[in-house]
Amino acid sequence: MTNPDLPTSIALTQTARRSDRPVHITPWAASCVCGLALMCALTGPAKAQGVEALEWQPGQSTVPLVISTPHNDVRKLFRQAKYAQALLVVNKNLETNPRDPQMRFWQGYIFEQLGQPDMALQVYLALTQEYPELPEPHNNLGVMYAVLGDYPKAKASLDAALRANPNYATALENLGDVLVNLARQAYERSLSLDNKQPNLRPKIERLRPVLDITQGKP
């Protein structure tokens, strides 16, 4: 199960608000989660901004100046693993731009890194309700449900992510992990109802190598 490691940007247009770029995500152990980009323009320039260079006139230095933006500041703090400081920047930006989905996604990610999964889950859930066309919040929500062992909800969230972006490789991998765990649960329940079925235990045993990779990871 994978989740974003360093969410980069949400591409959201004012008319379609559609994300075609997935957030890059890491394996559950160290790379938790968003390879999300989550991936924004609403009433203002909501698209996560890149580093922009100022134009210069002849005679000026040929080294362009770099404009500092809140989005760039957050990315820099992510690279330094300064999540508490990044949360301050995110929260300050959300005071003036409360509907910025990029910042809100980052807020959920930071809550995960700070060991506050309940807060992260609330952020992702709200994003999936307000921006159902964005696949990355659905993916992260599915990962969090899987961590809690709620595989039916995890599957529903990942299905929603893939409806939004059928080519979302990370969500497809996560869905595979969830389906393996759902298969295990079905086999174990069947065995509890009738322990004389000869093929169930071998099936469960054959799943264990994959389960060992998917279990205990965010």
FENTA-V332079 format. One record per backbone hydrogen bond with DSSP energy under -0.5 kcal/mol. CO is the residue of the C=O (numbers start at 1). NH is the residue of the N-H. E is the energy in kcal/mol with one decimal. If there is no record, write none. Layout:
BEGIN
CO:NH:E
CO:NH:E
END
This chain:
BEGIN
1:28:-0.9
3:26:-2.5
9:11:-0.5
10:12:-0.8
10:48:-1.0
12:41:-1.1
13:17:-0.7
18:20:-0.5
20:22:-0.6
24:5:-1.5
24:6:-0.7
26:3:-1.7
27:31:-1.8
28:218:-0.8
31:26:-2.1
34:5:-0.7
35:24:-3.6
36:24:-0.6
39:11:-9.7
44:42:-0.8
44:46:-2.1
46:41:-0.5
52:67:-1.8
57:60:-2.2
62:64:-0.7
65:54:-1.5
65:67:-0.5
69:73:-2.6
70:74:-2.3
71:75:-2.2
72:76:-2.4
73:77:-2.1
74:78:-2.4
75:79:-2.3
76:80:-1.2
77:82:-2.8
78:81:-1.8
81:83:-1.2
82:86:-2.1
83:87:-2.3
84:88:-1.4
85:89:-1.7
86:90:-2.7
87:91:-2.9
88:92:-2.1
89:93:-2.2
90:94:-2.3
91:95:-1.1
92:96:-0.7
93:96:-0.8
93:97:-2.3
97:100:-1.8
99:101:-1.0
100:104:-2.1
101:105:-2.5
102:106:-2.4
103:107:-2.3
104:108:-2.1
105:109:-2.3
106:110:-2.9
107:111:-2.3
108:112:-1.8
109:113:-2.1
110:114:-2.2
111:116:-3.1
112:115:-1.6
116:120:-2.0
117:121:-2.8
118:122:-1.8
119:123:-1.9
120:124:-2.6
121:125:-2.7
122:126:-2.2
123:127:-2.2
124:128:-2.4
125:129:-1.5
126:130:-2.3
127:131:-3.1
131:134:-2.1
133:19:-0.7
133:135:-0.6
134:138:-0.7
135:139:-2.2
136:140:-2.7
137:141:-2.6
138:142:-2.4
139:143:-2.2
140:144:-2.1
141:145:-2.4
142:146:-2.1
143:147:-2.1
144:148:-1.6
145:150:-2.4
146:149:-1.4
149:151:-1.4
150:154:-2.0
151:155:-2.7
152:156:-2.1
153:157:-2.3
154:158:-2.3
155:159:-2.7
156:160:-1.8
157:161:-2.0
158:162:-2.0
159:163:-1.7
160:164:-1.9
161:165:-1.8
165:168:-1.8
167:169:-1.3
168:172:-2.0
169:173:-2.3
170:174:-2.7
171:175:-2.6
172:176:-2.1
173:177:-2.0
174:178:-2.3
175:179:-2.7
176:180:-2.0
177:181:-1.8
178:182:-2.5
179:183:-2.4
180:184:-2.2
181:185:-2.4
182:186:-2.3
183:187:-2.7
184:188:-2.8
185:189:-2.4
186:190:-2.5
187:191:-2.4
188:192:-2.0
189:193:-1.5
190:194:-1.9
194:197:-1.3
196:198:-0.5
197:200:-0.6
197:201:-0.5
199:203:-1.7
200:204:-2.5
201:205:-2.5
202:206:-2.1
203:207:-1.2
204:208:-0.9
205:208:-0.6
207:210:-0.7
207:211:-2.5
208:212:-2.9
209:213:-0.8
210:213:-0.6
210:214:-1.7
211:215:-2.5
214:217:-0.8
END
